[in-house]
Amino acid sequence: MEISIVILAAGQGTRMRSAYPKALQPLAGRPLLQHVIDCALALGADDICVVYGHGGEIVPARFSNKALRWALQAEQLGTGHAAQQAMPDTPDDNRVLILFGDVPLIRPSTLERMLETCKNDDVAILTVDMDDPHGYGRIVRSKGKVLRNVEQKDATPEQQDIREINTGVLSAPASRLKPWLNRLRNNNAQGEYYLTDVIEMAVQEGIVVHAVKSDDRKEVMGINDRKQLAEAERTLQRRVVEELMAQGVSFADPDRVDIRGKLVCGMDVFIDVNAVFEGDVTLGDNVRIESNNVIRNSSLGAGTVVHPNCHIDGSAAGTTCEIGPFSRLRPGAELENNVKIGNFVEVKKSTIASGSKANHLSYIGDTTIGTNVNVGAGTITCNYDGANKHHTIIGDGAFIGSGVELVAPVEIGAGATIGAGSTITKPAPSGALTVARARQATIPDWQRPEKKPKP
């Protein structure tokens, strides 16, 4: 039987106190809803429908997956009413699995275990035991068999003592679920159409309801406010870090790292505290990431070291490079092997070949640097004329003295030496010393400006 996955994500999330709908609140760098969609995709479902409401079209507009179906719940009348909105285009021959857009930590393996219990017309629900079940629907059993779900506000004192709660995740044949949803009534304390009422309907028709228990309470936690969002963030981060440690990655402190995307590591990688990884990041064998670094959509080759307080974005480094401290690599920065980018050096849209170095206080933009080049402290490539960007070429083995301005477009020949303090506007020939300085002058009796007193 094919699977249709319905994700209920129409809630406003008023307790978030945000202008954005709850589905778009960020968790590990992605919207809450994206985590649930990724879980659904991992199950290989051929039909995924997201029910949205608050936020209108900004919710579907945020997601680029063309395979998703979207259904609008214009009025929020309960979970049962939300599920109804997805049913018209759900094939009758499919089995429906209902997930929630604000339960982002659920694992595909748990859902697979749940689906495996279902045969023919069986219904499956996901439950969990909680020490404090306040606020959740309770699973009412008789001789071990599931009878129904009772919501907190409708439960008797005896039922409120039940510790097994309903997560809301449910699976049922579409041919059965559709008529059950149409029969829902809102005669309850909330005045809503409860999806969970279909459990009792199934039992009344003699259909077996399987209660599959999750062994991880955090996996099924719902996100309703900022505190729960922060708890989910740490839970997810710890899960990702533990997976990386199992692959051989070392962390100075597993609780002080943030991975907001996909981090792929080779062997013997070390990551110090307060490192942040965003987007797709790849670290080769023996890479060392020291403290307080932000690395986004970049790759670092084997043996590369990133010293503290660097920002690396959309860049690539070869093997045994040294970056930082306080370096910035902007999009398009490409370092070959054994390159050194030192403190307070910024590189943008430039290629730096093997063995070259810029150790201090430099800006390198729109530049091609050859092998074994030394870029002196305070060197600037003047790539912008106020309207257009221009390119600088520095040949192999060139030596650029301190405080040099290279006014693009300009080319420095192989083996050339540029004297400190020069402003270079014309090609510098290979193998020669080029110096371009204004004549030094002294102005006698010049008076330094004085700060005016404040009124």
C-alpha positions in Angstrom: 0.0 0.0 0.0 1.4 3.4 -1.0 1.8 6.1 1.7 0.3 9.6 1.8 1.9 11.8 4.4 -0.2 14.7 5.7 1.7 17.3 7.7 -0.6 19.6 9.8 1.1 23.0 9.9 -1.6 25.6 10.0 -1.0 26.9 13.6 -0.3 30.5 14.3 1.9 29.9 17.3 0.7 32.8 19.3 2.9 31.9 22.2 5.9 32.5 20.0 5.0 36.2 19.9 6.3 36.5 16.4 5.1 38.1 13.2 5.9 34.8 11.4 3.8 31.6 11.5 5.1 28.8 13.7 5.9 26.6 10.7 8.7 29.1 9.8 10.3 29.5 13.2 14.0 28.4 12.8 15.5 25.3 14.3 19.1 24.5 13.5 19.1 27.0 10.7 16.0 25.6 9.0 12.2 26.2 9.5 10.4 23.8 11.8 8.3 22.6 9.0 11.4 21.7 6.9 12.6 19.2 9.4 9.2 17.4 9.2 9.2 17.5 5.4 12.7 16.0 5.4 11.5 13.2 7.6 8.6 12.5 5.3 10.9 12.5 2.3 13.2 10.0 4.1 10.2 7.6 4.3 9.9 7.5 0.5 6.3 8.6 0.4 4.9 9.2 -3.0 2.4 11.8 -1.8 3.1 14.5 0.8 0.5 17.2 1.6 1.1 20.1 3.9 -1.9 21.8 5.5 -1.1 25.5 6.1 -3.1 28.4 7.4 -1.6 31.3 9.4 0.9 33.2 7.3 -0.9 32.5 4.1 1.1 32.0 1.0 4.4 32.9 2.6 4.5 29.3 4.0 4.4 27.4 0.7 6.5 30.1 -0.9 9.3 29.3 1.4 9.7 25.7 0.2 11.0 24.8 -3.2 10.1 21.1 -3.4 7.7 20.9 -6.3 6.5 17.4 -5.2 4.6 18.8 -2.2 0.9 19.2 -2.2 -0.5 22.2 -0.3 -3.9 22.5 1.3 -5.2 25.7 3.0 -7.0 25.5 6.3 -8.7 28.9 6.2 -10.3 28.5 9.7 -8.5 26.8 12.5 -11.2 24.5 13.8 -9.0 21.7 15.2 -6.7 18.9 14.1 -9.5 16.9 12.6 -10.7 19.8 10.5 -7.1 20.4 9.4 -6.7 16.8 8.3 -10.0 17.0 6.3 -8.4 19.7 4.1 -5.9 17.2 2.7 -8.3 14.4 2.0 -9.9 15.5 -1.3 -6.7 14.8 -3.3 -5.5 11.9 -1.2 -5.9 8.5 -3.1 -8.4 6.2 -1.4 -6.0 3.2 -1.9 -3.2 4.9 0.1 -2.4 4.6 3.8 -2.3 8.0 5.4 0.3 9.0 8.0 -0.4 12.2 9.8 2.5 14.3 11.2 2.7 17.7 12.8 4.7 20.7 11.6 5.6 21.6 15.2 7.0 18.2 16.1 10.4 18.4 14.2 12.5 15.9 16.1 10.6 12.7 15.1 12.9 10.1 13.5 12.1 8.2 10.2 13.0 5.0 12.0 10.2 5.5 14.6 7.7 6.1 11.9 8.9 3.0 10.0 8.4 0.9 13.1 4.9 2.4 13.5 4.0 1.6 9.8 5.3 -1.9 10.1 2.6 -2.7 12.7 -0.2 -1.9 10.3 -2.0 -4.6 8.3 -5.0 -4.1 6.1 -7.4 -1.7 7.9 -5.4 -1.5 11.1 -4.8 1.9 12.7 -1.6 2.9 14.4 -0.9 5.7 16.9 2.3 6.9 18.4 2.4 7.2 22.1 4.9 7.9 24.9 5.0 7.6 28.7 5.5 10.9 30.5 6.1 11.6 34.2 4.0 14.8 33.8 1.4 14.3 31.1 -0.5 17.6 31.9 -1.9 19.1 28.8 -1.7 16.0 26.6 -4.4 13.6 25.5 -4.4 10.3 27.5 -4.6 6.8 26.0 -7.5 4.9 27.6 -7.1 1.1 27.5 -9.1 -1.9 28.6 -7.2 -5.1 29.3 -4.3 -3.6 27.3 -6.3 -2.7 24.2 -6.6 0.9 23.1 -10.2 2.2 23.5 -9.8 5.9 22.9 -8.0 9.2 23.4 -9.2 11.7 26.0 -8.0 15.2 25.9 -6.8 16.9 29.1 -9.8 19.2 29.4 -12.2 16.4 28.9 -10.5 13.8 31.1 -11.9 12.7 34.5 -9.5 12.8 37.5 -8.8 9.1 37.1 -8.0 9.5 33.4 -5.7 12.5 34.2 -3.6 10.0 36.2 -2.8 8.1 33.0 0.9 8.5 32.0 0.6 7.2 28.4 -0.1 10.2 26.2 -1.0 10.4 22.6 1.5 12.3 20.4 -1.1 12.9 17.7 0.8 11.0 15.0 -1.6 8.6 13.4 -1.8 6.2 10.5 -4.9 4.8 8.9 -6.2 3.7 5.5 -7.5 6.7 3.5 -10.7 4.8 2.7 -11.4 4.6 6.4 -10.0 7.9 7.5 -12.1 10.0 5.2 -15.5 9.0 6.5 -14.3 9.1 10.1 -13.2 12.7 9.6 -16.5 13.6 8.1 -18.3 12.2 11.2 -16.3 14.3 13.7 -18.2 16.6 16.1 -17.0 19.5 18.1 -19.0 18.8 21.3 -16.1 19.1 23.6 -14.5 21.5 26.0 -12.4 23.2 23.2 -15.2 23.3 20.7 -12.9 21.8 18.1 -12.9 18.8 15.8 -10.4 16.4 17.3 -8.4 14.2 15.0 -7.9 11.8 17.9 -11.7 11.0 18.0 -11.1 8.7 15.1 -9.4 6.3 17.5 -12.7 5.5 19.2 -14.5 5.3 15.9 -12.0 2.7 14.7 -12.5 0.6 17.9 -16.3 0.8 17.5 -16.0 -0.7 14.1 -13.8 -3.5 15.3 -10.6 -2.3 13.8 -7.4 -2.9 15.7 -5.6 0.2 17.0 -1.9 -0.4 17.6 -0.3 1.9 20.2 3.4 2.1 19.2 5.5 3.7 22.0 8.4 6.0 21.3 11.3 5.4 23.7 12.4 9.0 23.4 10.2 11.7 24.9 12.1 14.5 23.3 11.6 13.0 19.8 7.8 13.7 20.1 7.9 17.0 21.9 5.8 19.8 20.3 7.1 23.3 19.9 4.7 26.0 21.2 6.9 28.7 22.7 10.4 30.1 22.6 11.5 28.0 25.6 10.5 24.7 23.9 12.1 25.9 20.7 15.4 26.4 22.6 15.1 23.0 24.2 14.5 21.4 20.8 17.6 23.3 19.4 19.9 21.8 22.1 18.3 18.3 21.7 18.8 18.3 17.9 22.3 19.8 18.2 23.3 17.1 20.7 21.9 14.4 18.4 23.9 15.6 15.4 27.1 16.0 17.5 26.8 12.5 18.9 26.4 11.1 15.4 29.6 12.9 14.4 31.5 11.7 17.5 30.5 8.2 16.5 32.2 8.8 13.2 35.5 9.9 14.9 35.1 13.7 15.3 36.4 15.2 18.5 34.6 18.2 20.2 36.1 20.2 23.0 32.6 20.6 24.4 29.7 18.8 22.6 27.3 21.3 24.1 29.0 24.4 22.7 28.7 23.9 19.0 26.0 24.7 16.5 25.4 22.8 13.2 22.8 24.6 11.1 23.0 22.5 8.0 25.1 19.5 6.9 28.6 18.9 8.3 30.7 16.2 6.7 34.0 15.4 8.4 37.0 13.2 7.6 39.0 11.3 10.2 40.6 12.9 13.3 38.8 16.3 13.0 38.9 18.5 16.1 36.3 21.2 16.8 36.8 23.6 19.6 34.1 25.6 21.5 31.6 28.0 19.9 32.1 26.9 16.4 29.1 27.5 14.1 28.6 25.6 10.8 25.9 26.7 8.4 24.8 25.2 5.1 27.0 22.5 3.5 30.4 22.3 5.1 33.1 19.6 4.5 36.2 19.2 6.6 39.0 16.9 5.5 41.1 14.6 7.6 42.9 16.2 10.5 41.3 19.6 10.1 41.4 21.6 13.3 38.7 24.2 14.0 39.6 26.4 16.9 37.2 28.5 19.0 34.7 31.1 17.9 34.6 30.4 14.2 31.7 30.7 11.7 32.0 28.5 8.6 29.3 28.5 6.0 29.0 26.6 2.7 32.7 25.9 2.5 35.2 23.1 2.3 38.6 22.7 4.0 41.2 20.2 2.9 43.1 17.8 5.1 45.4 19.2 7.7 44.0 22.8 7.5 43.9 24.8 10.7 41.4 27.6 11.4 42.6 29.7 14.3 40.0 31.6 16.5 37.5 34.2 15.4 37.4 33.7 11.7 34.4 34.0 9.3 34.5 31.7 6.2 31.7 31.8 3.7 31.3 30.2 0.3 35.1 29.4 0.2 37.4 26.5 -0.3 40.8 25.7 1.0 43.2 23.0 0.0 45.4 20.9 2.3 47.5 22.2 5.2 46.3 25.7 4.9 46.4 28.1 7.9 43.7 30.6 8.4 43.4 33.3 11.1 43.1 34.4 13.7 40.6 37.1 12.8 40.5 36.2 9.0 37.5 36.5 6.7 37.1 34.5 3.6 34.2 35.8 1.5 32.3 33.9 -1.3 34.6 32.9 -4.1 37.8 32.7 -2.1 39.8 29.7 -3.2 43.0 28.7 -1.5 45.2 26.0 -2.9 47.6 23.9 -0.7 49.9 25.4 2.0 48.4 28.8 1.9 48.5 31.1 4.9 45.9 33.8 5.5 46.7 35.6 8.7 45.1 38.0 11.2 42.8 40.7 9.9 43.1 39.6 6.3 40.0 39.6 4.0 39.8 37.6 0.8 37.0 37.8 -1.7 36.4 36.2 -5.1 40.1 35.4 -5.4 42.4 32.4 -6.1 45.6 32.0 -4.1 47.9 29.3 -5.4 50.0 26.9 -3.3 52.6 28.3 -0.9 51.5 31.9 -0.9 50.8 33.9 2.2 49.1 37.1 3.3 49.9 37.3 7.0 48.6 40.7 8.2 46.0 43.4 7.7 45.3 43.0 4.0 42.4 43.0 1.5 42.5 40.7 -1.5 39.6 41.0 -3.8 39.0 39.9 -7.4 42.6 38.7 -7.6 44.6 35.8 -9.0 47.7 35.1 -7.0 50.4 32.6 -8.2 52.5 30.3 -6.2 54.9 31.3 -3.3 53.8 34.9 -3.3 54.3 37.1 -0.2 51.7 39.8 0.4 53.0 42.3 2.9 51.1 43.8 5.8 48.5 46.4 4.9 48.4 45.6 1.2 45.2 46.4 -0.6 43.9 45.4 -4.0 41.9 48.4 -5.1 39.3 46.5 -7.2 36.4 48.9 -7.3 36.2 52.1 -9.3 32.9 53.2 -7.9 30.9 51.4 -10.6 32.7 48.3 -11.7 35.1 45.6 -10.3 38.5 45.0 -11.8 41.0 42.2 -11.6 44.5 42.0 -10.3 47.1 39.3 -11.3 50.1 38.6 -9.2 52.6 36.2 -10.7 54.5 33.3 -9.1 57.1 34.2 -6.6 56.3 37.9 -6.4 57.0 39.9 -3.2 54.6 42.6 -2.3 56.0 45.0 0.3 54.0 46.4 3.2 51.4 49.2 2.7 51.0 48.7 -1.0 48.0 49.6 -3.1 47.4 47.7 -6.3 45.0 49.7 -8.4 43.2 47.2 -10.6 43.2 46.3 -13.4 46.9 45.7 -12.9 49.4 42.8 -13.3 52.5 42.1 -11.2 55.0 39.9 -13.1 56.5 36.6 -11.8 59.3 37.2 -9.3 58.6 41.0 -9.2 59.2 43.0 -6.0 57.0 45.9 -5.1 58.5 48.4 -2.6 56.7 49.2 0.6 54.3 52.1 0.4 53.9 52.0 -3.3 50.7 52.7 -5.3 50.9 50.6 -8.4 48.7 51.6 -11.3 50.7 50.1 -14.2 52.1 46.6 -14.9 55.2 45.7 -12.8 57.7 43.7 -14.8 58.9 40.3 -13.8 62.1 40.0 -11.8 62.5 43.7 -11.1 61.9 46.1 -8.2 59.1 48.5 -8.8 58.7 51.5 -6.4 55.9 54.1 -6.8 56.0 56.8 -4.0 55.3 60.5 -4.0 58.2 62.8 -3.1 58.4 63.3 0.7 57.7 66.9 1.8 57.7 68.7 5.1 55.3 71.7 5.7 56.7 74.0 8.3 54.5 75.8 10.9 51.6 73.5 10.2 49.1 73.4 13.0 47.3 70.2 14.0 43.5 70.6 14.2 42.2 70.9 17.7 39.0 69.3 19.0 36.3 71.9 19.4 34.8 72.1 22.9 31.3 70.7 23.2 28.6 73.3 23.6 
